[in-house]
């Protein structure tokens, strides 16, 4: 059975090129769920992005985040391995100082008024192009939080 085409399903997609902080100011409490995947380590103020995401969520809304942990294994895998050895990413894609420890993410989420639900590791096999949930968070991890 084939998957339905999103355009044929009647789902309305509204693409925007806009800072999340500006969207939060214009449309607070408008979303049931927000995903913020593999980008927090690339923005100048991750805490500001998380506050804006919290502002955008309706009460009971969920935020899903993935990012890289500031851990030596993440440096080895994401920078040395992916950028320099395997060439999977352009050199300079990541700055180790911008990686985020789970404890830092949890504190920012609490400050934004969100309650952390779960933190799980995210593993990836570049040879087989497969990813899976793991108990190890040293390299890449997923987190979910809910707005009270």
Buried (B, 14 or more C-beta within 10 A) or exposed (E): EEEEEEEEEEEEEEEEEEEBBEBBEEEBEBBEEBEBEEBBBEBEEBBBBBBBBBBBBEEEBBBBBBBBBBBEBBBBBBBEBBBEEEEEBEEEEBEBEBBBBBEBBBEBBEEBBBEBEEBBBBBBEEEEEEEEEBEEBBBBBBBBBBBE
